[in-house]
Amino acid sequence: MNKQTSCFRCKGNMINNMITHVVDHDGSTLIVKNAPCLECEKCGATYFEGPVAKRLEKIIDKLKSINAELVVVKYTATD
């Protein structure tokens, strides 16, 4: 993943992990499971690398058009 090895917040060690990314949008909860991230071992802060952040934006934008209270999808690197 990223070459960033220390947390921007606390300078702790960053490790590769997968998280569940949750977004609230106009009364809907949009959930993307298994999103790859960097997570600080010390404070738990999470960061998405550029390509992952861009992909999450695309996924969330698609989910916004679904008229549902709750939408849950798995992260995929491609469409």
C-alpha positions as CSV (number, residue, x, y, z in Angstrom):
1,M,0.0,0.0,0.0
2,N,1.4,3.4,1.0
3,K,4.9,4.3,2.0
4,Q,3.5,6.4,4.9
5,T,4.8,4.6,7.9
6,S,3.9,7.0,10.7
7,C,0.5,8.5,11.7
8,F,-0.1,12.1,10.8
9,R,-1.9,12.5,14.2
10,C,0.3,10.8,16.8
11,K,3.3,9.5,14.8
12,G,2.4,5.9,15.6
13,N,3.1,3.0,13.2
14,M,0.7,2.6,10.3
15,I,-0.4,-0.9,9.3
16,N,-2.5,-2.2,6.3
17,N,-6.1,-3.0,7.4
18,M,-9.6,-3.3,6.1
19,I,-12.5,-1.2,7.6
20,T,-16.2,-0.6,7.1
21,H,-16.7,2.9,5.6
22,V,-20.0,4.4,6.6
23,V,-21.5,7.6,5.1
24,D,-24.8,9.2,6.1
25,H,-26.5,10.9,3.1
26,D,-30.0,12.5,3.1
27,G,-31.4,10.1,5.6
28,S,-29.7,7.1,4.1
29,T,-26.8,5.1,5.6
30,L,-24.4,3.9,2.9
31,I,-21.9,1.2,4.0
32,V,-18.9,0.0,2.1
33,K,-17.4,-3.1,3.7
34,N,-13.7,-4.3,3.5
35,A,-12.3,-1.0,2.3
36,P,-8.5,-1.1,2.4
37,C,-6.8,1.5,4.6
38,L,-3.8,2.4,6.7
39,E,-4.6,2.2,10.4
40,C,-2.5,3.6,13.3
41,E,-1.5,0.9,15.8
42,K,-1.3,3.6,18.5
43,C,-4.4,5.8,18.1
44,G,-6.5,3.9,15.6
45,A,-6.7,6.7,13.1
46,T,-7.4,5.5,9.6
47,Y,-6.4,6.9,6.2
48,F,-7.3,6.0,2.7
49,E,-4.7,6.2,-0.1
50,G,-5.5,8.3,-3.1
51,P,-6.7,5.4,-5.4
52,V,-8.8,3.9,-2.7
53,A,-10.3,7.3,-1.7
54,K,-11.2,7.9,-5.4
55,R,-12.8,4.5,-5.7
56,L,-14.8,5.0,-2.5
57,E,-16.1,8.3,-3.9
58,K,-17.3,6.5,-7.1
59,I,-18.9,3.8,-5.1
60,I,-20.7,6.2,-2.7
61,D,-21.8,8.4,-5.6
62,K,-23.5,5.4,-7.2
63,L,-25.1,4.4,-3.9
64,K,-26.5,7.9,-3.4
65,S,-28.9,7.3,-6.3
66,I,-30.5,4.2,-4.6
67,N,-33.6,5.2,-2.8
68,A,-33.1,3.1,0.4
69,E,-32.6,3.7,4.1
70,L,-29.6,1.3,4.3
71,V,-27.3,0.2,1.5
72,V,-24.4,-2.2,2.2
73,V,-21.9,-3.2,-0.5
74,K,-18.4,-4.8,-0.5
75,Y,-15.5,-2.7,-1.7
76,T,-14.2,-3.7,-5.1
77,A,-11.2,-2.1,-6.8
78,T,-13.0,-2.0,-10.1
79,D,-16.6,-1.7,-11.4
